[in-house]
Amino acid sequence: MTIKRSWQGRAFLGMSLDGFIAGPGGDLSFLESEPGKGQHTEIRSDHPALTWDTFFPTVDAIVMGRTTYEKVLTFGEWPYPGMNVIVLSSALESDDPNVTIAHSPEEVIALLDDAGVKNVYVDGGRTVQEFLARGLIDEFTVSILPIVIGDGVRLFGPESRATFAVEGAHIEADGLARITYRVLSNA
Amino acid sequence: MTIKRSWQGRAFLGMSLDGFIAGPGGDLSFLESEPGKGQHTEIRSDHPALTWDTFFPTVDAIVMGRTTYEKVLTFGEWPYPGMNVIVLSSALESDDPNVTIAHSPEEVIALLDDAGVKNVYVDGGRTVQEFLARGLIDEFTVSILPIVIGDGVRLFGPESRATFAVEGAHIEADGLARITYRVLSNA
């Protein structure tokens, strides 16, 4: 399932050690809960994972699902001014000037190709799952929080398959284990 | 749920990035599959996680569940000669001289206290979950394989809760991301 394209799909997600990107009902509070604050050993690396500060400036387009879009809207001020942002939703209609709505992955791909972008930040659990299954994720940075929450919204689903190569990793002062993987296969 | 005891409970487990310690039906082949072999960046650390070679020699007792015990028996030669090994099973009866059967966690705890052991390797997904829930796991080393398998036997269950402090981490040449955590809480 490889589609010829001029851009890289790049995921950048946080999850609990048991694989949840959100708690029950999409609750993101555990991401801000600073589990074990002040008790972690920070571990630097000569091959660090990407961080938001090294990842985001390289991005020239964002694809997100409807759930993530609606969550971002609750943040108040639009966080991505001037950025090419595509919201993937089968049903959503919107006149929000900050985003382009695409009703299918095929429409997203056509928009990205037309825009001539190079580095696409793919965000949101369902969208990342779907893009991974279609062979559209090339790089995967996961930030593993030092917590087990038991229930919520999973990063990966029962249909997810992937093999990765480690490109970088480090432990941040807040206990986040960041790993940047290159995606080798999705089967 | 803290029980006064003279020993440390220590877990040492491998899992896929999506949280599985075994595939469907308990299949362990993915643990030996060397995903992405030869394509990983090895990352050393001045605070490495435990490895089998630094962890196992410190252990003076092992607790495992019935599933793990029966898996170990398939390996052929008994891998833990002379070690105090307790198998936790509500129903199993055995005259295997290599192990002591305990029919409840309380019985395991009594056996460990009586034996005067200090460092107890707690093995097997269900047993680790149960011991974690009872506040009997103090240290947790996880080795995250660079693979997503989608389905199987999970390390953590819907009732699992934990907060950890990172003590060490590194990436091995085979792409295993090893992290050693201290368990801060199980709620």
Interface residues (C-beta under 8 A of the other chain):
Chain A: L17 D18 G19 P35 G36 Q39 H40 T41 I43 S45 D46 H47 V142 I144 P146 I147 V148 I149 G150 D151 R154 L155 F156 G157 P158 E159 S160 R161 A162 T163 F164 A165 V166 E167 G168 A169 H170 I171 G175 A177 I179 Y181 R182 L184
Chain B: L17 D18 G19 P35 G36 Q39 H40 T41 I43 S45 D46 H47 V142 I144 P146 I147 V148 I149 G150 D151 R154 L155 F156 G157 P158 E159 S160 R161 A162 T163 F164 A165 V166 E167 G168 A169 H170 I171 G175 A177 I179 Y181 R182 L184
